[in-house]
Amino acid sequence: MSKEVNIDWNNLGFSYIKTDFRYVSKWKDGQWDDGALVEDNMLSISEASTALHYGQQCFEGLKAYRTKEGKIQLFRPDQNAKRLANSCQRLLMPVISEEKFIDACIQVVKANEHYVPPYGTGATLYLRPFIIGVGDNIGVKPAPEYLFCVFCIPVGAYYKGGITPVNYAIADYDRAAPYGTGAAKVGGNYAASLYPHELAAKAGFADCVYLDPATHTKIEEVGAANFFGITKDNKFVTPYSPSILPSITKYSLLHLAKEYLGLEAEERDVFIDNLDEFKEAGACGTAAVITPIGGIFYKDKLHVFHSETEVGPITRELYDTLSGIQFGDKKAPEGWIVEVK
Ligand SMILES: Cc1ncc(COP(=O)(O)O)c(C=O)c1O
């Protein structure tokens, strides 16, 4: 596609931009239709849709990357498809097959190819797949109809001047309940995080660390990202809990820590009273890959890991390895990259 768009790729942020095409598929009478690309970015839905009243909706976030050779590639979209299916099952919504999910993403990227930022800018095309319960319904029960949509926006490099550490506070609120929806990517978890985020931001922190909702003794999430720490004896450690959103970035880093960096890597409890075990720490997710954690404010003092201003060497190596794979500069493990042709 040769269409030119007038975008300053080096100064893009993370804001909504209407791109040319999005994908919509409708579920009715027990099945999904074939789905199609459309130009209209407005949805017209019943005022009685379950997505509006009972939070029956879920979503995903993934990116398309432009390589040095000018190719476009998706990073592990099968994992997003699987997580979306889990979210759907948790909210009694019809599942989208992995094949349909990946096909929809590819169609949207191809149709909006001119919005995929050039290699070297660090910018990417962010894809937002989502499913919402729609149709006429007022009782608390699953919707009679559903929409599966995928839209995309070009987004800027998360770090304009290289990755830099930030500080976090401990949240006074929970984002999820012990056997609630924390492991599903559903809007309600994000609605619950807006207020604690606002409090942390007002207090001068980047975001807040959520502790486990049952005992408030263990680290779960860092804002909308997963936590990892590097122990003093060089282990990559990340918390395990049924109320954490299983981050695709986190599982990728677990693999890379073991297979590319030769570190021991484990998922286990991380106690907030035991921050001293780590010499480096970070938050990981699709948006930034890794945000190094300078410090965590806990019990009236800032616990600093590596440094408040410098990035630790293992954190940097993990970041360079994963982002190198995403942009096609480093060899990916089998099956991680899907080329958009
Ligand atoms: C609550 C939460 N945790 C973790 C993550 C990181 O997940 P991923 O690495 O799949 O982007 C996200 C972002 O999707 C998130 O919203």
Ligand as a Chemical Component Dictionary entry (heavy atoms), coordinates in Angstrom:
data_LIG
# 
_chem_comp.id                   LIG 
_chem_comp.type                 NON-POLYMER 
_chem_comp.pdbx_formal_charge   0 
_chem_comp.three_letter_code    LIG 
# 
loop_
_chem_comp_atom.comp_id 
_chem_comp_atom.atom_id 
_chem_comp_atom.alt_atom_id 
_chem_comp_atom.type_symbol 
_chem_comp_atom.charge 
_chem_comp_atom.model_Cartn_x 
_chem_comp_atom.model_Cartn_y 
_chem_comp_atom.model_Cartn_z 
_chem_comp_atom.pdbx_ordinal 
LIG C1 C1 C 0 -2.949 -5.473 34.496 1  
LIG C2 C2 C 0 -1.901 -5.817 33.493 2  
LIG N1 N1 N 0 -0.869 -6.593 33.866 3  
LIG C3 C3 C 0 0.103  -6.939 33.003 4  
LIG C4 C4 C 0 0.090  -6.509 31.695 5  
LIG C5 C5 C 0 1.171  -6.907 30.757 6  
LIG O1 O1 O 0 0.720  -7.893 29.888 7  
LIG P1 P1 P 0 1.370  -8.070 28.451 8  
LIG O2 O2 O 0 2.813  -8.344 28.677 9  
LIG O3 O3 O 0 0.686  -9.247 27.877 10 
LIG O4 O4 O 0 1.150  -6.816 27.729 11 
LIG C6 C6 C 0 -0.968 -5.708 31.249 12 
LIG C7 C7 C 0 -1.029 -5.245 29.865 13 
LIG O5 O5 O 0 -1.658 -5.908 29.056 14 
LIG C8 C8 C 0 -1.982 -5.360 32.166 15 
LIG O6 O6 O 0 -2.996 -4.578 31.767 16 
# 
loop_
_chem_comp_bond.comp_id 
_chem_comp_bond.atom_id_1 
_chem_comp_bond.atom_id_2 
_chem_comp_bond.value_order 
_chem_comp_bond.pdbx_ordinal 
LIG C1 C2 SING 1  
LIG C2 N1 SING 2  
LIG C2 C8 DOUB 3  
LIG N1 C3 DOUB 4  
LIG C3 C4 SING 5  
LIG C4 C5 SING 6  
LIG C4 C6 DOUB 7  
LIG C5 O1 SING 8  
LIG O1 P1 SING 9  
LIG P1 O2 DOUB 10 
LIG P1 O3 SING 11 
LIG P1 O4 SING 12 
LIG C6 C7 SING 13 
LIG C6 C8 SING 14 
LIG C7 O5 DOUB 15 
LIG C8 O6 SING 16 
# 
